């Protein structure tokens, strides 16, 4: 596909504006909610559910507005149709579980970490899952649903996947303990999610994969992109290094790069 430099620049400027606006308004909305209920007696689980819904709803509203009035597209064209995609959701649960179990096994066998059971309250685990659900859904809506869709029409699928993955990595630049390996792993994860999306132009597989990729990391005791989350297990490092990922979590490890790269090759062949 012949790429017009002018059209590509216009498209990039547009998606930067829309994505930053969506994330900014969503972040402000969530901050307002937490400040309102900060000293209330309402259960934290309920507040997190409400905050997550608002975060996703605000992002969805911004995307819908620009799709409707600038792209002349319907929201349904992003790929929210769930009929016939139940197997995709199941695959989005199994695939990250296999990757993370394999990676964790390698880290433990090579003595780069020790794992211990941690008795956590179920309420905190549910709260963690809800936060990750809406965070992942919001990121997939913006990065795959909007950014990737806009770029496909300008520069084709392969280039669009690469560029949208750079945006995906950039959204995590200010996460705690961000590193070059972290950037590369999130970039590779963006490529994988993009490949999974363009197979059927449907969001459910990358959304499910993204949710459970983060959730299984949390359960196993990793920090999720540098963020500490409630866990069922804890990982203890004798030394933080590029094998175990250190404070950034599994996504800061060399093991993650290898496993994601292998999965990308598999997904690309399937595409």
MARDREN-442122 format. One record per residue (C-alpha): x, y, z; residue number from 1. Coordinates in nm, 4 decimals. Layout:
# residues N
{east = X north = Y up = Z seq = NUM}
...
# end
This chain:
# residues 271
{east = 0.0000 north = 0.0000 up = 0.0000 seq = 1}
{east = 0.1372 north = 0.3389 up = -0.1034 seq = 2}
{east = 0.1579 north = 0.5669 up = 0.1998 seq = 3}
{east = 0.0907 north = 0.9396 up = 0.1667 seq = 4}
{east = 0.3224 north = 1.1260 up = 0.4054 seq = 5}
{east = 0.0783 north = 1.4164 up = 0.4274 seq = 6}
{east = -0.2184 north = 1.1923 up = 0.5127 seq = 7}
{east = -0.0083 north = 1.0018 up = 0.7668 seq = 8}
{east = 0.1013 north = 1.3208 up = 0.9454 seq = 9}
{east = -0.2590 north = 1.4476 up = 0.9571 seq = 10}
{east = -0.3769 north = 1.1102 up = 1.0908 seq = 11}
{east = -0.1072 north = 1.1014 up = 1.3608 seq = 12}
{east = -0.1859 north = 1.4557 up = 1.4747 seq = 13}
{east = -0.5535 north = 1.3664 up = 1.4902 seq = 14}
{east = -0.5090 north = 1.0471 up = 1.6904 seq = 15}
{east = -0.2663 north = 1.2182 up = 1.9309 seq = 16}
{east = -0.5270 north = 1.4848 up = 2.0011 seq = 17}
{east = -0.8172 north = 1.2432 up = 2.0385 seq = 18}
{east = -0.6329 north = 0.9841 up = 2.2512 seq = 19}
{east = -0.4791 north = 1.2431 up = 2.4847 seq = 20}
{east = -0.8171 north = 1.4149 up = 2.5210 seq = 21}
{east = -0.9912 north = 1.0843 up = 2.5989 seq = 22}
{east = -0.7298 north = 0.9794 up = 2.8563 seq = 23}
{east = -0.7171 north = 1.3242 up = 3.0143 seq = 24}
{east = -1.0947 north = 1.3578 up = 3.0535 seq = 25}
{east = -1.1203 north = 0.9992 up = 3.1818 seq = 26}
{east = -0.8422 north = 1.0611 up = 3.4357 seq = 27}
{east = -1.0023 north = 1.3856 up = 3.5555 seq = 28}
{east = -1.3412 north = 1.2147 up = 3.5905 seq = 29}
{east = -1.1932 north = 0.9316 up = 3.7974 seq = 30}
{east = -1.0035 north = 1.1773 up = 4.0204 seq = 31}
{east = -1.3241 north = 1.3719 up = 4.0831 seq = 32}
{east = -1.5072 north = 1.0528 up = 4.1811 seq = 33}
{east = -1.2377 north = 0.9466 up = 4.4285 seq = 34}
{east = -1.2248 north = 1.2952 up = 4.5804 seq = 35}
{east = -1.6038 north = 1.2990 up = 4.6243 seq = 36}
{east = -1.6137 north = 0.9611 up = 4.7990 seq = 37}
{east = -1.2796 north = 0.9922 up = 4.9793 seq = 38}
{east = -1.4273 north = 1.0330 up = 5.3271 seq = 39}
{east = -1.7518 north = 0.8437 up = 5.2692 seq = 40}
{east = -1.8564 north = 0.5123 up = 5.4222 seq = 41}
{east = -1.9132 north = 0.3561 up = 5.0804 seq = 42}
{east = -1.7245 north = 0.0322 up = 5.0237 seq = 43}
{east = -1.4023 north = 0.0803 up = 4.8247 seq = 44}
{east = -1.5089 north = -0.2011 up = 4.5902 seq = 45}
{east = -1.8226 north = -0.0073 up = 4.4922 seq = 46}
{east = -1.6241 north = 0.3133 up = 4.4390 seq = 47}
{east = -1.3751 north = 0.1314 up = 4.2148 seq = 48}
{east = -1.6543 north = -0.0229 up = 4.0104 seq = 49}
{east = -1.8135 north = 0.3180 up = 3.9604 seq = 50}
{east = -1.4779 north = 0.4845 up = 3.8812 seq = 51}
{east = -1.3929 north = 0.2149 up = 3.6274 seq = 52}
{east = -1.7306 north = 0.2474 up = 3.4556 seq = 53}
{east = -1.6928 north = 0.6263 up = 3.4353 seq = 54}
{east = -1.3357 north = 0.5973 up = 3.3020 seq = 55}
{east = -1.4470 north = 0.3691 up = 3.0207 seq = 56}
{east = -1.7687 north = 0.5632 up = 2.9516 seq = 57}
{east = -1.5884 north = 0.8987 up = 2.9184 seq = 58}
{east = -1.3295 north = 0.7479 up = 2.6820 seq = 59}
{east = -1.6066 north = 0.5812 up = 2.4821 seq = 60}
{east = -1.7977 north = 0.9085 up = 2.4567 seq = 61}
{east = -1.4922 north = 1.0962 up = 2.3248 seq = 62}
{east = -1.4154 north = 0.8228 up = 2.0703 seq = 63}
{east = -1.7805 north = 0.8080 up = 1.9598 seq = 64}
{east = -1.7899 north = 1.1861 up = 1.9091 seq = 65}
{east = -1.4865 north = 1.1910 up = 1.6809 seq = 66}
{east = -1.5931 north = 0.8757 up = 1.4964 seq = 67}
{east = -1.9421 north = 1.0125 up = 1.4390 seq = 68}
{east = -1.8555 north = 1.3643 up = 1.3302 seq = 69}
{east = -1.5051 north = 1.3357 up = 1.1809 seq = 70}
{east = -1.4569 north = 0.9748 up = 1.0647 seq = 71}
{east = -1.8212 north = 0.9270 up = 0.9624 seq = 72}
{east = -1.8194 north = 0.5814 up = 1.1219 seq = 73}
{east = -2.0449 north = 0.3990 up = 1.3631 seq = 74}
{east = -1.9152 north = 0.2889 up = 1.7020 seq = 75}
{east = -2.0098 north = -0.0698 up = 1.6167 seq = 76}
{east = -1.7464 north = -0.0672 up = 1.3388 seq = 77}
{east = -1.4717 north = -0.0754 up = 1.6032 seq = 78}
{east = -1.5530 north = -0.4400 up = 1.6739 seq = 79}
{east = -1.7735 north = -0.4662 up = 1.9804 seq = 80}
{east = -1.9912 north = -0.7449 up = 1.8366 seq = 81}
{east = -1.9738 north = -1.0332 up = 2.0819 seq = 82}
{east = -2.1838 north = -1.2904 up = 1.8919 seq = 83}
{east = -1.9554 north = -1.5596 up = 1.7541 seq = 84}
{east = -1.6584 north = -1.4386 up = 1.9556 seq = 85}
{east = -1.6961 north = -1.6403 up = 2.2774 seq = 86}
{east = -1.4054 north = -1.8643 up = 2.1717 seq = 87}
{east = -1.1920 north = -1.5499 up = 2.1272 seq = 88}
{east = -1.2619 north = -1.4517 up = 2.4873 seq = 89}
{east = -1.1649 north = -1.8018 up = 2.6039 seq = 90}
{east = -0.8445 north = -1.7800 up = 2.3976 seq = 91}
{east = -0.7804 north = -1.4396 up = 2.5557 seq = 92}
{east = -0.7799 north = -1.6088 up = 2.8966 seq = 93}
{east = -0.5759 north = -1.9191 up = 2.8118 seq = 94}
{east = -0.2976 north = -1.7545 up = 2.6063 seq = 95}
{east = -0.1705 north = -1.5071 up = 2.8692 seq = 96}
{east = -0.1974 north = -1.7767 up = 3.1363 seq = 97}
{east = 0.0288 north = -2.0100 up = 2.9362 seq = 98}
{east = 0.2812 north = -1.7329 up = 2.8653 seq = 99}
{east = 0.2992 north = -1.6175 up = 3.2264 seq = 100}
{east = 0.3160 north = -1.9686 up = 3.3738 seq = 101}
{east = 0.5956 north = -2.0559 up = 3.1319 seq = 102}
{east = 0.7860 north = -1.7346 up = 3.2059 seq = 103}
{east = 0.7418 north = -1.7688 up = 3.5809 seq = 104}
{east = 0.8556 north = -2.1317 up = 3.5715 seq = 105}
{east = 1.1758 north = -2.0267 up = 3.3913 seq = 106}
{east = 1.2386 north = -1.7476 up = 3.6438 seq = 107}
{east = 1.1867 north = -1.9847 up = 3.9380 seq = 108}
{east = 1.3921 north = -2.2708 up = 3.7906 seq = 109}
{east = 1.6846 north = -2.0366 up = 3.7205 seq = 110}
{east = 1.6699 north = -1.9196 up = 4.0854 seq = 111}
{east = 1.5925 north = -1.5596 up = 3.9891 seq = 112}
{east = 1.2953 north = -1.5490 up = 4.2262 seq = 113}
{east = 1.1181 north = -1.7414 up = 4.5019 seq = 114}
{east = 0.7411 north = -1.7655 up = 4.5172 seq = 115}
{east = 0.5341 north = -1.7742 up = 4.8370 seq = 116}
{east = 0.1621 north = -1.8031 up = 4.9047 seq = 117}
{east = -0.0006 north = -1.4839 up = 5.0301 seq = 118}
{east = -0.3351 north = -1.4957 up = 5.2117 seq = 119}
{east = -0.5227 north = -1.2051 up = 5.0568 seq = 120}
{east = -0.8802 north = -1.0957 up = 5.1221 seq = 121}
{east = -1.1104 north = -1.1852 up = 4.8327 seq = 122}
{east = -1.2544 north = -0.8330 up = 4.8334 seq = 123}
{east = -0.9178 north = -0.6823 up = 4.7423 seq = 124}
{east = -0.8662 north = -0.9381 up = 4.4648 seq = 125}
{east = -1.2073 north = -0.8570 up = 4.3154 seq = 126}
{east = -1.1310 north = -0.4877 up = 4.3440 seq = 127}
{east = -0.8015 north = -0.5429 up = 4.1607 seq = 128}
{east = -0.9742 north = -0.7352 up = 3.8829 seq = 129}
{east = -1.2361 north = -0.4639 up = 3.8295 seq = 130}
{east = -0.9691 north = -0.1938 up = 3.8073 seq = 131}
{east = -0.7771 north = -0.3998 up = 3.5510 seq = 132}
{east = -1.0901 north = -0.4786 up = 3.3466 seq = 133}
{east = -1.1830 north = -0.1169 up = 3.2876 seq = 134}
{east = -0.8212 north = -0.0009 up = 3.2468 seq = 135}
{east = -0.7557 north = -0.2661 up = 2.9796 seq = 136}
{east = -1.0884 north = -0.2053 up = 2.8044 seq = 137}
{east = -1.0177 north = 0.1687 up = 2.7912 seq = 138}
{east = -0.6666 north = 0.1188 up = 2.6511 seq = 139}
{east = -0.7901 north = -0.1270 up = 2.3875 seq = 140}
{east = -1.0743 north = 0.1043 up = 2.2891 seq = 141}
{east = -0.8280 north = 0.3878 up = 2.2287 seq = 142}
{east = -0.5223 north = 0.2023 up = 2.0937 seq = 143}
{east = -0.6821 north = -0.0721 up = 1.8830 seq = 144}
{east = -1.0399 north = 0.0470 up = 1.8409 seq = 145}
{east = -0.9604 north = 0.4062 up = 1.7428 seq = 146}
{east = -0.5885 north = 0.4603 up = 1.6694 seq = 147}
{east = -0.5310 north = 0.1349 up = 1.4800 seq = 148}
{east = -0.8545 north = 0.1752 up = 1.2842 seq = 149}
{east = -0.7687 north = 0.5272 up = 1.1713 seq = 150}
{east = -0.4145 north = 0.4285 up = 1.0705 seq = 151}
{east = -0.5217 north = 0.1193 up = 0.8750 seq = 152}
{east = -0.7066 north = 0.3413 up = 0.6287 seq = 153}
{east = -0.3935 north = 0.5558 up = 0.5837 seq = 154}
{east = -0.0968 north = 0.3175 up = 0.5818 seq = 155}
{east = -0.2266 north = -0.0412 up = 0.5827 seq = 156}
{east = -0.2453 north = -0.3004 up = 0.8583 seq = 157}
{east = 0.1218 north = -0.3795 up = 0.9244 seq = 158}
{east = 0.2419 north = -0.0197 up = 0.9493 seq = 159}
{east = -0.0704 north = 0.0719 up = 1.1468 seq = 160}
{east = 0.0009 north = -0.2027 up = 1.4022 seq = 161}
{east = 0.3587 north = -0.0811 up = 1.4508 seq = 162}
{east = 0.2635 north = 0.2864 up = 1.4885 seq = 163}
{east = -0.0289 north = 0.2149 up = 1.7229 seq = 164}
{east = 0.2029 north = -0.0024 up = 1.9342 seq = 165}
{east = 0.4407 north = 0.2922 up = 1.9744 seq = 166}
{east = 0.1482 north = 0.4974 up = 2.1050 seq = 167}
{east = 0.0589 north = 0.2109 up = 2.3387 seq = 168}
{east = 0.4130 north = 0.2082 up = 2.4816 seq = 169}
{east = 0.4162 north = 0.5872 up = 2.5094 seq = 170}
{east = 0.1033 north = 0.5777 up = 2.7268 seq = 171}
{east = 0.3114 north = 0.3924 up = 2.9907 seq = 172}
{east = 0.6158 north = 0.6213 up = 2.9884 seq = 173}
{east = 0.5351 north = 0.7699 up = 3.3295 seq = 174}
{east = 0.4676 north = 0.4388 up = 3.5037 seq = 175}
{east = 0.6864 north = 0.3658 up = 3.8090 seq = 176}
{east = 1.0262 north = 0.2047 up = 3.7362 seq = 177}
{east = 0.9759 north = 0.2295 up = 3.3587 seq = 178}
{east = 1.2733 north = 0.0932 up = 3.1639 seq = 179}
{east = 1.3908 north = 0.0208 up = 2.8099 seq = 180}
{east = 1.2952 north = -0.3443 up = 2.8503 seq = 181}
{east = 0.9563 north = -0.2321 up = 2.9778 seq = 182}
{east = 0.9112 north = -0.0122 up = 2.6711 seq = 183}
{east = 1.0083 north = -0.2975 up = 2.4371 seq = 184}
{east = 0.7770 north = -0.5463 up = 2.6079 seq = 185}
{east = 0.4779 north = -0.3124 up = 2.6017 seq = 186}
{east = 0.5570 north = -0.2342 up = 2.2374 seq = 187}
{east = 0.5610 north = -0.6093 up = 2.1601 seq = 188}
{east = 0.2390 north = -0.6566 up = 2.3559 seq = 189}
{east = 0.0849 north = -0.3795 up = 2.1435 seq = 190}
{east = 0.1923 north = -0.5604 up = 1.8257 seq = 191}
{east = 0.0398 north = -0.8840 up = 1.9564 seq = 192}
{east = -0.2878 north = -0.7149 up = 2.0506 seq = 193}
{east = -0.2929 north = -0.5461 up = 1.7097 seq = 194}
{east = -0.2449 north = -0.8772 up = 1.5284 seq = 195}
{east = -0.5213 north = -1.0353 up = 1.7343 seq = 196}
{east = -0.7500 north = -0.7418 up = 1.6512 seq = 197}
{east = -0.6971 north = -0.7348 up = 1.2738 seq = 198}
{east = -0.7640 north = -1.1087 up = 1.2386 seq = 199}
{east = -1.1376 north = -1.0418 up = 1.2716 seq = 200}
{east = -1.1461 north = -0.6649 up = 1.3289 seq = 201}
{east = -1.3008 north = -0.7401 up = 1.6660 seq = 202}
{east = -1.1968 north = -0.6041 up = 2.0072 seq = 203}
{east = -1.3008 north = -0.8901 up = 2.2321 seq = 204}
{east = -0.9893 north = -1.1047 up = 2.1884 seq = 205}
{east = -0.7359 north = -0.8239 up = 2.2590 seq = 206}
{east = -0.9532 north = -0.6928 up = 2.5441 seq = 207}
{east = -0.9735 north = -1.0367 up = 2.7087 seq = 208}
{east = -0.6009 north = -1.1009 up = 2.6515 seq = 209}
{east = -0.5096 north = -0.7582 up = 2.7948 seq = 210}
{east = -0.7315 north = -0.8001 up = 3.1033 seq = 211}
{east = -0.6024 north = -1.1440 up = 3.1952 seq = 212}
{east = -0.2432 north = -1.0643 up = 3.0985 seq = 213}
{east = -0.2511 north = -0.7961 up = 3.3685 seq = 214}
{east = -0.4612 north = -0.9955 up = 3.6162 seq = 215}
{east = -0.2478 north = -1.3110 up = 3.6036 seq = 216}
{east = 0.0639 north = -1.0989 up = 3.6536 seq = 217}
{east = -0.0981 north = -0.9493 up = 3.9636 seq = 218}
{east = -0.2047 north = -1.2898 up = 4.0981 seq = 219}
{east = 0.1462 north = -1.4308 up = 4.0585 seq = 220}
{east = 0.2941 north = -1.1430 up = 4.2565 seq = 221}
{east = 0.4414 north = -0.9273 up = 3.9791 seq = 222}
{east = 0.3967 north = -0.5545 up = 3.9621 seq = 223}
{east = 0.1800 north = -0.4740 up = 3.6592 seq = 224}
{east = 0.3708 north = -0.2297 up = 3.4373 seq = 225}
{east = 0.5326 north = -0.0973 up = 3.7534 seq = 226}
{east = 0.2058 north = -0.0815 up = 3.9504 seq = 227}
{east = 0.1752 north = -0.2850 up = 4.2703 seq = 228}
{east = -0.1510 north = -0.4845 up = 4.2815 seq = 229}
{east = -0.3142 north = -0.7255 up = 4.5311 seq = 230}
{east = -0.1810 north = -1.0793 up = 4.4765 seq = 231}
{east = -0.2379 north = -1.4415 up = 4.5732 seq = 232}
{east = 0.1366 north = -1.5121 up = 4.5619 seq = 233}
{east = 0.4400 north = -1.2969 up = 4.6349 seq = 234}
{east = 0.7700 north = -1.3080 up = 4.4496 seq = 235}
{east = 1.0936 north = -1.2473 up = 4.6371 seq = 236}
{east = 1.4055 north = -1.1474 up = 4.4436 seq = 237}
{east = 1.7535 north = -1.2066 up = 4.5800 seq = 238}
{east = 1.8543 north = -0.9534 up = 4.3179 seq = 239}
{east = 1.6455 north = -0.7536 up = 4.0723 seq = 240}
{east = 1.7671 north = -0.8185 up = 3.7179 seq = 241}
{east = 1.6588 north = -0.8430 up = 3.3548 seq = 242}
{east = 1.5513 north = -1.2040 up = 3.4066 seq = 243}
{east = 1.2878 north = -1.1414 up = 3.6759 seq = 244}
{east = 1.1956 north = -0.7857 up = 3.5697 seq = 245}
{east = 1.2469 north = -0.6298 up = 3.9111 seq = 246}
{east = 1.0090 north = -0.3575 up = 4.0278 seq = 247}
{east = 0.8515 north = -0.3082 up = 3.6843 seq = 248}
{east = 0.7286 north = -0.6657 up = 3.6908 seq = 249}
{east = 0.7277 north = -0.9439 up = 3.4335 seq = 250}
{east = 0.7092 north = -0.6856 up = 3.1532 seq = 251}
{east = 1.0544 north = -0.5644 up = 3.2552 seq = 252}
{east = 1.2150 north = -0.9019 up = 3.1887 seq = 253}
{east = 1.4082 north = -1.0543 up = 2.9018 seq = 254}
{east = 1.1973 north = -1.3704 up = 2.9406 seq = 255}
{east = 0.8877 north = -1.1669 up = 2.8550 seq = 256}
{east = 1.0483 north = -1.0337 up = 2.5347 seq = 257}
{east = 1.1300 north = -1.3862 up = 2.4148 seq = 258}
{east = 0.7862 north = -1.5296 up = 2.4921 seq = 259}
{east = 0.5996 north = -1.2340 up = 2.3404 seq = 260}
{east = 0.8138 north = -1.2522 up = 2.0269 seq = 261}
{east = 0.7364 north = -1.6234 up = 1.9845 seq = 262}
{east = 0.3638 north = -1.5561 up = 2.0365 seq = 263}
{east = 0.3744 north = -1.2707 up = 1.7813 seq = 264}
{east = 0.5291 north = -1.5041 up = 1.5213 seq = 265}
{east = 0.2520 north = -1.7570 up = 1.5871 seq = 266}
{east = -0.0201 north = -1.4899 up = 1.5647 seq = 267}
{east = 0.1293 north = -1.3430 up = 1.2465 seq = 268}
{east = 0.1320 north = -1.6835 up = 1.0753 seq = 269}
{east = -0.2315 north = -1.7299 up = 1.1738 seq = 270}
{east = -0.3161 north = -1.3824 up = 1.0394 seq = 271}
# end
